[in-house]
Amino acid sequence: MSRPGGRRAIALAGAATLAAATALLTAPPASSAEAVTAACKKTSDWGTGFDGNCTITNGTGSAISSWKLEADLPSGTSVGNVWNATKTVSGNHYTFANTGWNGTIAAGATTSFGFGGTGSGWFTGCKINGATCDGSTPPEKDTEAPSAPSGLRSTGKTATSVSLAWNASTDNVGVTGYDVYNGSAKAASVTGTSTTVGGLSAKTAYTFTVKAKDAAGNTSSASAPVSATTDEGGGNPGGGGDKVVGYFTNWGVYQRNYHVKNVETSGSAAKLTHINYAFGNVTGGRCAIGDSYADYDKAYTADQSVDGVADNWDQPLRGNFNQLRKLKKLHPDLKILWSFGGWTWSGGFGQAAQNPAAFAESCYNLVEDPRWADVFDGIDIDWEYPNACGLTCDTSGPDAFRKLMAAVRAKFGSGDLVTAAITADASDGGKMDVTDYGGAAQYVDWYNPMTYDYFGAWDAKGPTAPHSPLTSYPGIPHEGFNSTDTISKLRAKGVPANKLLLGIGFYGRGWTGVTQSEPGGTATGAAPGTYEAGIEDYKVLKGKCPATSTVAGTAYGKCGSEWWSYDTPSTIRGKMGFAGDQGLGGAFFWELSGDTTGGELITAIKSGLG
């Protein structure tokens, strides 16, 4: 989501601060005096990416004619460009081999190759020509398979999915993951002891088994099977839901001068089904107030108030909360959720995940505070990068998000709404692959996958690209960064379509110093924006830089040296058609103040959903 600081960090960490931990091997040990060794290190590191170099040393007494270096990278980290070597990739396993001219290394000589990467991880399990990179003797090969998983059981089901859980296997070295089978077909591979298998047919019996595996590739025998029959109905009924969820930001009442009354006067309130109030803080393992003045203290005059009645100095509740209460009186069917976290405060979820029950208790007590309990109908969790890197890096583990959402649902019960804003990174090994979103889906009413901010001027030199592409297209800078792949991957992970809302940005992303009108051009930096460089509201862009064409279902335009991409009423209607075809639960958007005073974009969402 767009917010102060941005959904993705734009400023780069200083490349000079390189920790010693970035070196795979800083120096070969004494035992490597007669071995071929390799030492790899990061030559620069800016948090979300790096440049690296590997030096291969021939410590033997004779020349070698070729070399091959192998290593693994963690999920969320990848190597792109490589120079002075060839690269092949299989999952997270990378192999670098000599080119035609640098395969021969004389005795005592060295050669090197370089590369650029994204993410914050680094190599593990380095091998050079089949031996360990530091020249040490490799451990004896592990040939013992893990024990078969026990206690396989169904923990929930819908018309299109079955949730499963099992007891952990044991292994002489360590279990690295589990393969889940639907009959004889592999349905999922996970690191935890639960998953949700999706894409199933309604009212159909299925039989599942699970096998454990270790780092050496040994696989256990199958668990005892468990059978489950999906519920009636479900599937894609030929159309989507009608949820229209808009974010209202508490800081918008300041510089933006956007208040709850504007939601009413723009006509947006009548078109909304839900408002997500952003943001509450997450700190000290607890939910906390984000801005007490804006939330419940700011006094509104009669002309600023939703109902034309001024606040009194001694009334028990003022601010946005009181204005939202008045808005709900005008629209009794409108539901309001309090969103906690966001890009800036997602770092607080790591501590919350250490005690999910205590976190859920604190959130419930705050949302249900007697002063404003009638205002809110539930909670929205905006943990944007669990077990991955964003503004900070989280190491809570692949099961942390699921456990936290289970605790929140248990505390809030079935009577309140529980939703979550989640990553839209559908790239291979990206943020979506390091967290159990499928398993956590059983605890949420719906997910808001943030299908925008895929591309932007944090890549200051470009290439220019639409920040919210509906589909992939030739030349897209990063595969998996589009709405179609996001929805497809979440559904494959077992998230029912009707629990997914399509995300729309009421703003654009832009570059300056651009000479090419079509996407893919180079730039010199972020285009100027009203509140933040590289970002601008739709209500400004429609006049400042009118769209001249579309790519991947998103509009773009070039005005002078600036290049902007954003959604228009026309492209939004197209995206709503996609949401309907996919059977999604509706759409959500970030955020209300970016629309025109007449609500052009929300009108397009409402009419597009039908």
DRENVOPA-266690 format. One line per field, with one value per residue (C-alpha): residue in one letter; y, x, z; residue number from 1. Coordinates in steps of 0.1 Angstrom, whole numbers. Example, Ala and Ser with C-alpha at 12.3 -4.5 7.8 and 13.67 -1.06 7.14 Angstrom:
// residues 2
resn A:S
v -45:-11
u 123:137
w 78:71
resi 1:2
This chain:
// residues 610
resn M:S:R:P:G:G:R:R:A:I:A:L:A:G:A:A:T:L:A:A:A:T:A:L:L:T:A:P:P:A:S:S:A:E:A:V:T:A:A:C:K:K:T:S:D:W:G:T:G:F:D:G:N:C:T:I:T:N:G:T:G:S:A:I:S:S:W:K:L:E:A:D:L:P:S:G:T:S:V:G:N:V:W:N:A:T:K:T:V:S:G:N:H:Y:T:F:A:N:T:G:W:N:G:T:I:A:A:G:A:T:T:S:F:G:F:G:G:T:G:S:G:W:F:T:G:C:K:I:N:G:A:T:C:D:G:S:T:P:P:E:K:D:T:E:A:P:S:A:P:S:G:L:R:S:T:G:K:T:A:T:S:V:S:L:A:W:N:A:S:T:D:N:V:G:V:T:G:Y:D:V:Y:N:G:S:A:K:A:A:S:V:T:G:T:S:T:T:V:G:G:L:S:A:K:T:A:Y:T:F:T:V:K:A:K:D:A:A:G:N:T:S:S:A:S:A:P:V:S:A:T:T:D:E:G:G:G:N:P:G:G:G:G:D:K:V:V:G:Y:F:T:N:W:G:V:Y:Q:R:N:Y:H:V:K:N:V:E:T:S:G:S:A:A:K:L:T:H:I:N:Y:A:F:G:N:V:T:G:G:R:C:A:I:G:D:S:Y:A:D:Y:D:K:A:Y:T:A:D:Q:S:V:D:G:V:A:D:N:W:D:Q:P:L:R:G:N:F:N:Q:L:R:K:L:K:K:L:H:P:D:L:K:I:L:W:S:F:G:G:W:T:W:S:G:G:F:G:Q:A:A:Q:N:P:A:A:F:A:E:S:C:Y:N:L:V:E:D:P:R:W:A:D:V:F:D:G:I:D:I:D:W:E:Y:P:N:A:C:G:L:T:C:D:T:S:G:P:D:A:F:R:K:L:M:A:A:V:R:A:K:F:G:S:G:D:L:V:T:A:A:I:T:A:D:A:S:D:G:G:K:M:D:V:T:D:Y:G:G:A:A:Q:Y:V:D:W:Y:N:P:M:T:Y:D:Y:F:G:A:W:D:A:K:G:P:T:A:P:H:S:P:L:T:S:Y:P:G:I:P:H:E:G:F:N:S:T:D:T:I:S:K:L:R:A:K:G:V:P:A:N:K:L:L:L:G:I:G:F:Y:G:R:G:W:T:G:V:T:Q:S:E:P:G:G:T:A:T:G:A:A:P:G:T:Y:E:A:G:I:E:D:Y:K:V:L:K:G:K:C:P:A:T:S:T:V:A:G:T:A:Y:G:K:C:G:S:E:W:W:S:Y:D:T:P:S:T:I:R:G:K:M:G:F:A:G:D:Q:G:L:G:G:A:F:F:W:E:L:S:G:D:T:T:G:G:E:L:I:T:A:I:K:S:G:L:G
v 0:35:53:75:57:38:1:-7:11:35:47:22:12:23:-2:4:-13:-49:-73:-101:-125:-116:-137:-173:-180:-152:-174:-211:-231:-247:-280:-265:-261:-289:-283:-262:-237:-208:-177:-157:-123:-94:-65:-41:-45:-21:-43:-53:-63:-68:-73:-103:-119:-154:-162:-197:-207:-238:-250:-282:-289:-290:-270:-277:-273:-265:-255:-256:-238:-248:-232:-226:-193:-189:-182:-144:-141:-147:-140:-123:-110:-129:-120:-143:-174:-192:-197:-225:-225:-253:-240:-224:-242:-223:-236:-214:-228:-214:-197:-209:-187:-190:-227:-234:-223:-229:-244:-217:-193:-178:-167:-150:-142:-116:-113:-91:-102:-93:-100:-101:-138:-154:-187:-219:-253:-241:-267:-263:-292:-313:-307:-282:-247:-244:-275:-295:-331:-334:-352:-388:-390:-391:-421:-424:-414:-395:-413:-413:-384:-395:-382:-369:-353:-329:-296:-279:-279:-258:-266:-262:-269:-292:-281:-308:-311:-338:-346:-338:-365:-372:-377:-384:-351:-330:-329:-301:-303:-324:-334:-336:-360:-359:-395:-402:-365:-342:-313:-292:-290:-272:-267:-268:-294:-281:-269:-263:-281:-261:-263:-292:-300:-295:-325:-349:-374:-371:-391:-375:-387:-369:-378:-362:-353:-343:-322:-352:-359:-389:-393:-411:-437:-422:-414:-433:-418:-396:-390:-359:-348:-312:-292:-286:-256:-234:-234:-204:-198:-177:-144:-127:-111:-75:-64:-28:-22:12:23:55:69:86:109:120:146:167:177:160:176:145:138:112:138:136:100:110:141:123:97:70:60:47:25:11:-22:-18:7:-3:24:27:23:11:4:-29:-24:-44:-74:-56:-36:1:34:49:86:94:130:120:88:101:136:160:184:189:220:218:224:197:171:143:153:191:189:203:184:196:201:176:148:113:106:130:126:101:75:97:108:71:65:92:78:44:60:73:39:12:-16:-1:-22:-7:-27:-13:-21:-27:-27:-15:-12:10:-9:-45:-48:-51:-83:-103:-98:-103:-137:-148:-148:-148:-152:-121:-101:-111:-103:-68:-62:-73:-51:-21:-27:-34:-5:8:43:31:-6:3:18:-13:-46:-64:-62:-62:-74:-57:-79:-72:-93:-122:-144:-121:-87:-54:-22:-46:-84:-109:-143:-156:-187:-200:-209:-176:-158:-188:-191:-154:-154:-184:-166:-135:-155:-174:-142:-123:-153:-158:-127:-102:-98:-109:-100:-95:-75:-98:-97:-100:-112:-144:-148:-182:-183:-148:-136:-157:-189:-183:-181:-204:-182:-213:-227:-193:-188:-208:-180:-150:-138:-126:-116:-83:-92:-59:-61:-28:-13:-41:-15:20:46:29:15:50:42:21:3:21:-3:-2:-4:-25:-48:-72:-97:-103:-88:-91:-72:-71:-65:-93:-124:-131:-94:-91:-96:-127:-146:-135:-147:-179:-187:-180:-202:-230:-227:-235:-200:-201:-175:-159:-151:-130:-94:-76:-46:-13:18:52:67:63:57:77:84:115:118:94:97:66:67:30:9:-3:31:43:71:93:92:95:120:148:142:163:144:120:117:90:88:109:107:98:131:150:127:127:164:165:136:121:85:78:40:8:-21:-53:-37:-6:29:50:83:104:141:160:139:122:88:77:45:44:30:49:42:23:0:-5:-18:-43:-54:-59:-81:-102:-103:-116:-142:-155:-157:-133:-118:-83:-55:-32:0:22:48:70:104:96:96:127:147:129:94:84:54:39:43:22:-5:-6:-7:-31:-56:-53
u 0:11:18:45:77:63:53:88:118:132:164:193:213:249:270:300:285:292:291:316:287:283:314:308:344:367:398:405:415:449:434:428:465:462:426:405:387:363:355:324:315:291:310:280:247:218:193:170:198:235:265:288:320:334:372:383:418:436:456:466:500:486:464:426:407:372:353:318:306:272:253:218:200:171:136:133:169:180:209:202:230:263:296:326:305:274:244:218:191:169:146:169:200:224:252:280:304:334:330:351:380:385:381:418:434:471:484:484:464:429:400:368:332:307:269:240:212:179:170:190:201:233:248:248:262:289:307:335:339:318:339:332:343:366:385:374:364:326:306:296:266:232:212:187:151:129:102:67:45:18:-15:-26:-60:-84:-88:-113:-129:-149:-165:-131:-104:-94:-71:-47:-24:0:26:63:86:120:153:190:200:168:135:135:99:69:52:14:-4:-39:-42:-10:-6:16:-6:18:53:56:81:55:31:-1:-14:-46:-51:-73:-87:-110:-145:-176:-191:-163:-143:-105:-77:-45:-11:21:58:87:121:155:183:200:169:158:120:100:73:38:17:-15:-41:-70:-102:-123:-153:-156:-187:-216:-216:-185:-162:-165:-203:-197:-194:-176:-187:-196:-174:-160:-134:-117:-88:-92:-59:-58:-29:-50:-67:-35:-17:-42:-72:-93:-119:-147:-171:-154:-163:-200:-199:-180:-208:-182:-200:-230:-208:-186:-194:-164:-139:-105:-93:-55:-34:-32:4:19:46:58:39:6:-19:-17:-32:-16:-25:-46:-53:-66:-83:-104:-94:-96:-126:-147:-167:-202:-191:-165:-188:-206:-240:-234:-232:-200:-181:-183:-151:-162:-179:-164:-154:-143:-119:-123:-139:-168:-171:-171:-199:-219:-212:-225:-257:-263:-253:-264:-250:-215:-189:-157:-125:-95:-63:-31:5:11:45:60:47:49:82:63:47:78:75:37:43:62:30:0:-26:-13:-12:-48:-60:-45:-61:-95:-93:-84:-109:-137:-128:-162:-155:-157:-167:-198:-177:-158:-170:-137:-99:-77:-41:-16:15:31:62:60:92:106:122:104:112:129:136:114:125:94:92:67:41:41:14:-9:-5:-11:-42:-55:-51:-68:-98:-101:-102:-126:-148:-172:-192:-165:-147:-111:-92:-56:-37:-9:19:12:47:40:76:92:106:92:74:43:64:78:46:16:-11:-31:-32:-41:-69:-93:-91:-99:-131:-110:-75:-65:-35:-18:-19:-2:33:48:71:81:109:127:144:155:168:138:128:95:66:30:28:-4:-3:-32:-12:23:36:67:95:80:109:100:80:53:47:12:-24:-32:-2:-9:-45:-35:-8:-29:-57:-31:-20:-56:-71:-107:-114:-142:-118:-96:-103:-85:-64:-66:-44:-61:-27:1:38:62:97:114:142:123:126:106:68:63:71:106:124:153:149:170:149:115:90:80:49:26:35:63:85:75:38:8:-30:-53:-72:-40:-26:-58:-51:-13:-4:-34:-31:-24:-23:-25:-2:-13:-46:-32:-30:1:11:43:42:74:102:78:63:33:12:-21:-56:-85:-122:-118:-90:-107:-138:-116:-101:-135:-144:-114:-125:-159:-145:-123:-151:-133:-150:-148:-122:-104:-84:-57:-69:-100:-83:-68:-101:-118:-144:-171:-157:-149:-127:-150:-179:-160:-153:-190:-204:-177:-186:-223
w 0:-6:27:42:35:6:3:-7:7:-18:-1:-3:27:24:4:26:56:47:76:78:76:39:31:23:30:39:36:29:59:62:50:16:7:-19:-30:-54:-32:-37:-16:-23:-8:-13:-28:-22:-3:-2:18:-10:-33:-37:-60:-54:-64:-62:-65:-74:-63:-77:-47:-63:-80:-115:-138:-140:-172:-160:-128:-115:-84:-68:-39:-26:-19:5:-7:-14:-27:-63:-86:-119:-141:-141:-157:-164:-158:-170:-147:-144:-118:-104:-77:-51:-63:-85:-106:-121:-146:-165:-198:-228:-220:-182:-175:-172:-140:-135:-103:-76:-98:-94:-115:-105:-116:-105:-103:-91:-70:-52:-16:16:18:9:-3:17:9:-15:-36:-61:-86:-63:-31:-4:-12:18:9:39:37:31:57:51:28:46:34:62:53:78:96:80:92:117:128:93:98:81:100:78:44:19:-14:-31:-5:23:52:66:95:107:134:126:114:128:110:119:104:101:82:56:44:34:1:3:-22:-34:-45:-65:-76:-55:-44:-23:-8:25:53:82:94:78:45:25:-8:-31:-66:-56:-68:-46:-28:-39:-18:-18:-2:10:22:33:29:47:31:43:28:12:-8:13:13:40:33:31:61:68:44:54:34:32:12:2:10:-14:-37:-42:-72:-95:-100:-130:-113:-84:-51:-46:-18:-23:5:7:30:49:64:97:86:56:78:80:48:25:43:36:63:68:56:22:20:22:-1:-28:-30:-21:12:-7:-29:-2:16:40:52:65:89:86:107:142:154:163:190:220:207:210:190:198:188:157:161:191:180:146:158:187:199:170:173:142:135:121:85:88:104:86:101:103:141:158:185:221:241:268:247:253:217:189:159:131:152:160:124:113:138:122:88:98:110:75:60:84:62:60:79:93:102:120:102:121:108:72:56:83:113:99:117:150:140:147:184:182:166:197:217:193:220:239:207:198:233:231:197:208:239:218:190:215:238:251:238:202:201:181:154:144:129:130:124:94:98:75:81:47:48:72:72:45:40:36:55:79:77:96:106:124:103:76:102:121:101:102:140:145:123:142:175:162:149:181:201:178:172:143:150:139:106:104:72:61:35:21:-4:-42:-50:-70:-83:-79:-44:-36:-5:-12:-10:24:44:48:33:23:58:73:48:70:97:75:59:30:19:3:-19:-27:-65:-71:-65:-85:-102:-94:-91:-63:-94:-102:-137:-147:-168:-168:-162:-150:-112:-113:-143:-146:-167:-177:-210:-232:-215:-180:-156:-132:-138:-113:-107:-120:-107:-128:-115:-79:-79:-97:-72:-41:-55:-62:-25:-15:-9:-22:-49:-29:-2:-25:-34:-63:-53:-71:-65:-66:-75:-101:-100:-122:-134:-148:-174:-197:-235:-245:-246:-244:-213:-208:-211:-190:-164:-142:-111:-95:-110:-86:-66:-43:-11:-22:-52:-76:-65:-73:-68:-97:-92:-101:-128:-149:-157:-152:-174:-192:-202:-238:-240:-219:-212:-194:-185:-169:-184:-188:-203:-210:-204:-211:-195:-170:-174:-152:-150:-132:-134:-150:-149:-181:-169:-136:-153:-172:-140:-124:-153:-144:-108:-118:-142:-115:-89:-66:-36:-49:-49:-25:-30:-16:-7:-7:-9:-43:-61:-76:-56:-75:-69:-105:-96:-69:-93:-118:-92:-82:-117:-129:-102:-110
resi 1:2:3:4:5:6:7:8:9:10:11:12:13:14:15:16:17:18:19:20:21:22:23:24:25:26:27:28:29:30:31:32:33:34:35:36:37:38:39:40:41:42:43:44:45:46:47:48:49:50:51:52:53:54:55:56:57:58:59:60:61:62:63:64:65:66:67:68:69:70:71:72:73:74:75:76:77:78:79:80:81:82:83:84:85:86:87:88:89:90:91:92:93:94:95:96:97:98:99:100:101:102:103:104:105:106:107:108:109:110:111:112:113:114:115:116:117:118:119:120:121:122:123:124:125:126:127:128:129:130:131:132:133:134:135:136:137:138:139:140:141:142:143:144:145:146:147:148:149:150:151:152:153:154:155:156:157:158:159:160:161:162:163:164:165:166:167:168:169:170:171:172:173:174:175:176:177:178:179:180:181:182:183:184:185:186:187:188:189:190:191:192:193:194:195:196:197:198:199:200:201:202:203:204:205:206:207:208:209:210:211:212:213:214:215:216:217:218:219:220:221:222:223:224:225:226:227:228:229:230:231:232:233:234:235:236:237:238:239:240:241:242:243:244:245:246:247:248:249:250:251:252:253:254:255:256:257:258:259:260:261:262:263:264:265:266:267:268:269:270:271:272:273:274:275:276:277:278:279:280:281:282:283:284:285:286:287:288:289:290:291:292:293:294:295:296:297:298:299:300:301:302:303:304:305:306:307:308:309:310:311:312:313:314:315:316:317:318:319:320:321:322:323:324:325:326:327:328:329:330:331:332:333:334:335:336:337:338:339:340:341:342:343:344:345:346:347:348:349:350:351:352:353:354:355:356:357:358:359:360:361:362:363:364:365:366:367:368:369:370:371:372:373:374:375:376:377:378:379:380:381:382:383:384:385:386:387:388:389:390:391:392:393:394:395:396:397:398:399:400:401:402:403:404:405:406:407:408:409:410:411:412:413:414:415:416:417:418:419:420:421:422:423:424:425:426:427:428:429:430:431:432:433:434:435:436:437:438:439:440:441:442:443:444:445:446:447:448:449:450:451:452:453:454:455:456:457:458:459:460:461:462:463:464:465:466:467:468:469:470:471:472:473:474:475:476:477:478:479:480:481:482:483:484:485:486:487:488:489:490:491:492:493:494:495:496:497:498:499:500:501:502:503:504:505:506:507:508:509:510:511:512:513:514:515:516:517:518:519:520:521:522:523:524:525:526:527:528:529:530:531:532:533:534:535:536:537:538:539:540:541:542:543:544:545:546:547:548:549:550:551:552:553:554:555:556:557:558:559:560:561:562:563:564:565:566:567:568:569:570:571:572:573:574:575:576:577:578:579:580:581:582:583:584:585:586:587:588:589:590:591:592:593:594:595:596:597:598:599:600:601:602:603:604:605:606:607:608:609:610
